[in-house]
Amino acid sequence: MQTVEAGQKSATWLDKRAQYVPRGLSSYHNIIVDHAHGAEVWDVDGKHYIDFAGGIGTLNVGHTPQRVVDAVTRQTEKLIHMAFGVAPYAPYIDLAERLAKLVPGSSPKKTLLLNSGAEAVENAIKVARAATGRPAIIAFENSFHGRTLMTMTLTGKEKPYKLGFGPFAPDVYHARYPYAYRSDSDEAESGRDLERLFATTVAANRVAAIIVEPVQGEGGFIVAPPEWLRTLRRIADREGILLIADEVQTGFGRTGQMLAVEHAGIEPDMVVLAKSLADGFPLGAVVGRAEIMDAPGVGGIGGTYGGNPVACAAALAVLDIFEEENLVARARELGQIVVQRFQQMQQRYDLIGEVRGLGAMQAMELVTNRATKEPAKEQTAEIIHRCADDGLIIIKAGLHDNVIRILVPLIIAHDLLNDGLDILERVIGQVA
Ligand SMILES: Cc1ncc(COP(=O)(O)O)c(C=O)c1O
C-alpha cells in the first residue's frame, strides 16, 4: 500500500493503525475518514473526496441519508437488542416480509437474517444441505463469497483470500464461470463444464447446491450471460440441485434491477443479500422458497445478533428510499453515463482493454497490451492511488487486480459524478 499525501492528523492515525491493527487487514487507501454524506467523504485533516467505492457497494442510498439516520435513532431509543432467539420483534418480521415479496418468483418465500454476507452464505449452504440431504456444493472460479471457512472455500481466488488458511471445508467443487474477455472456449458458457464436473469429479446426485454471483463482484464485474444463468437453472432442476444466487454485491438495485437475477428471468431457490441492504449496518439475509427455508430443524439456525432491530430499521428505511426515489431506474441512468465516459476513455487509451458491467455496476479491465491482454496490475494500483491524491476514492477488483470498478452511491448528483469521472480520466491519461 502506497501512502497518499497524508495530512498531519492522518499521519498520526496511520502510525497508530500500523502499530495496533494487523497488516492482513489491508485498506485500499491510506485515508483516515472523519465523516461522510451522500457520495462525499472528508478525512480528519479536512480533505474532501468523491466516493466511488460506496463502502464496497454497501452505500447504494449514500452515506448518512436522513431517513436512515432518523429510523435508526428512533429504533435505538426504543429497542437496541433483544436476540430473536429470546423473543421476536416487529422490525425483523416486517423486513422478512418485505424481502420475501421482493425476491423474484411466484413461490412463497421466507427470510433468515444474519450479520454479514459471509454469514448469510454460510447459512444458505446449511439450509441447502438440510433441505436436500446431500453434502456437495458447486461454486465458480474467480468468485468471492466471504472470508469464513466455508465461504473462503467457496471463493475461487487463491491469493490473498485462501493463501495459508487451509485446510478448507470438504466437498466443495469449482466450475468455470463464463469470462468472455479471457476465455477461449464456450465450454463454461454452454454449461458443458458443469456436466464435465458431474462426470469427472462429483456425481450430480451428491450435489446440494450451486452458488453463483449473477455478476462476479470481486472477480472484476464479469457479467454472466442471462442464457447461462437459465442453463444453470435447468441443470439444477434436472438434477434436484438447489440454485443459490449470491447477490451480496449485485443486490439492491446496483445492476438496474432490484436483483441481478431479474435480468435473466430466473427464480433462484435462495438469494443471499447483505451490503446495501442496510446502508452499512451489519445485516445479511437468506431469502428462499418457504419449504426449503423450513428444512433445518428447530434451533438449527440463528445467532445472537442476526437481524438486530437497529439494522432492521435501517434496512426498512433503505427500502423506502429505493421506492420513493426510484433508485433502480437511477442505477440504469447512472450506468449509461459511466459506460459512455468509459468507452470514450477506451478510445483514447490502449490501457483500457475492456469496459463491462450491468447497470451502475461498471468496470474497466486494464491491460499493458490489447493483443496479449497482459494485466496492467501496477498501473491499476498507481491509478487508484493517484485518484485518491486528487480527491477520488475508487477501488479495484479482478483475478489479476487489474480492474477498476465503480460502486458509487446511486443518489450521487450528475455534477459530482462527472467531477469524479474527470479525475479518473485525467489520472488514466497520466499513467497510460
Ligand atoms: C458476492 C459476495 N458475497 C459475499 C461477500 C461477503 O460479504 P461480507 O464481507 O459482508 O461477509 C461479498 C463481499 O464482498 C461479496 O461481494
The ligand as an SDF file (V2000), in Angstrom:
LIG
                    3D

 16 16  0  0  0  0  0  0  0  0999 V2000
  -20.6460  -11.6410   -3.7630 C   0  0  0  0  0  0  0  0  0  0  0  0
  -20.2060  -11.5370   -2.3340 C   0  0  0  0  0  0  0  0  0  0  0  0
  -20.5620  -12.4920   -1.4800 N   0  0  0  0  0  0  0  0  0  0  0  0
  -20.2180  -12.4470   -0.1800 C   0  0  0  0  0  0  0  0  0  0  0  0
  -19.4480  -11.3970    0.3130 C   0  0  0  0  0  0  0  0  0  0  0  0
  -19.0530  -11.3820    1.7550 C   0  0  0  0  0  0  0  0  0  0  0  0
  -19.7590  -10.3930    2.4230 O   0  0  0  0  0  0  0  0  0  0  0  0
  -19.2450   -9.8330    3.8430 P   0  0  0  0  0  0  0  0  0  0  0  0
  -17.9990   -9.0740    3.5850 O   0  0  0  0  0  0  0  0  0  0  0  0
  -20.3870   -8.9910    4.3430 O   0  0  0  0  0  0  0  0  0  0  0  0
  -19.0260  -11.0260    4.7050 O   0  0  0  0  0  0  0  0  0  0  0  0
  -19.0620  -10.3750   -0.5490 C   0  0  0  0  0  0  0  0  0  0  0  0
  -18.2290   -9.2630   -0.0740 C   0  0  0  0  0  0  0  0  0  0  0  0
  -17.6200   -8.5310   -0.8250 O   0  0  0  0  0  0  0  0  0  0  0  0
  -19.4480  -10.4430   -1.9130 C   0  0  0  0  0  0  0  0  0  0  0  0
  -19.0910   -9.4900   -2.7870 O   0  0  0  0  0  0  0  0  0  0  0  0
  1  2  1  0
  2  3  1  0
  2 15  2  0
  3  4  2  0
  4  5  1  0
  5  6  1  0
  5 12  2  0
  6  7  1  0
  7  8  1  0
  8  9  2  0
  8 10  1  0
  8 11  1  0
 12 13  1  0
 12 15  1  0
 13 14  2  0
 15 16  1  0
M  END
$$$$
